[in-house]
């Protein structure tokens, strides 16, 4: 169960990291950024497979909603993007949905 949870976390981080690297590529047009993005996206099916070995499909699917929040946070940290206040209610709704489904 613990390995599946770690695999799910890795899947979420690879997805969000791939999106952030693609944003970085869009601004810099460096080939290394697109290569890292592709590598991160390529790791997602494998890590999701390991997550699904003992976690339910519904839980894994619901957890992917957290990618929106992860991309916002990682873009803020690594790209210096500002998080506009108008997205805060959306973040709260995503978190509420995940928590309601989980419990």
N, C-alpha and C positions, 0 to 999 in steps of 0.2 A: 504494500500500500504506500509506503514511504517513497519507494523508487518511482511509482507512478505519479505521485504528487510532485516529485522533483522533475520528472519528465514533462509534466504539464507546465510547470513553471519555466522550464527550458523552452518549451514550445511557444509560450506566450512571449518570452523575452526574445526569442529568435524572430518571431513575427514583427514585434514592435521595433527591434533593432534593424531588421531589414527595411522597414518603412522609413526609419530615421536615416539610414544610410542612403536610401533612394532620394530623400529630401536633400541630403548633403550633396549627392551627385548632381541633382538638379541645379544647385547653386554653383558648384565648382566645375562640373563636367569632367572630373577626373575619372579615368577608367577604373582605378582601384576602388573607388566608392561603389560603382555599379557592380564590380566583381564581388565585393563584400556583401552587398545587398543580395545578390543571387545566391551566394553561399549560405547566407542566413535563411533565406526562403527555402532553399533546398533541404535544410536540416529540419524544417517544420514537420513534414509527413512522418519522418522517422521518430522524432520525439513524441508526436501525437500518437503514433502507434503504440509506443511503450506506455504512454499515459492511459490508453484505452484498455490495457491488459487487465487492470483491476479497478478502474474508475468507470462509472457509467457514461454512456454517450451523452446523455442529457446534461450531466454535470460538466463534462469537458466542453460541450458546446456552449453552455451558459458562461463558463469561465472565459471563453474567448471574447466576451463582451468587454472584459477588462483591458483588451488591447487598445481601445480608444483612449482610456485613461493613461495607459503606459506610454503610448505615443506622445500624448500631450506632455507628460512629465519628462520623458527622455528628450523631447525636442526643446523643452525649456532648459534642461541641464546641459545638453551637449551642443545645441545650436543657438542657445540664447534667445529662443522665441518667447514672447510674452504670452501668458495664459489670460485670455480676455475674461472678465467677470461674467459675461453672458453665457459661458459654457459651464459655469459652476452648477446650475440646476440640472443640467444634463449629466454631469459627473455624479451628482447625488442620486439621480434616478437610476443610473447604471449600477451604482453600488447597492442601492436598495433592492433592485431586481435580483442581483446576484445573491444577496443575503437572504431574501425571501425564498428564493429557490433552494438555497443550500440548507435552510432550516425548515 
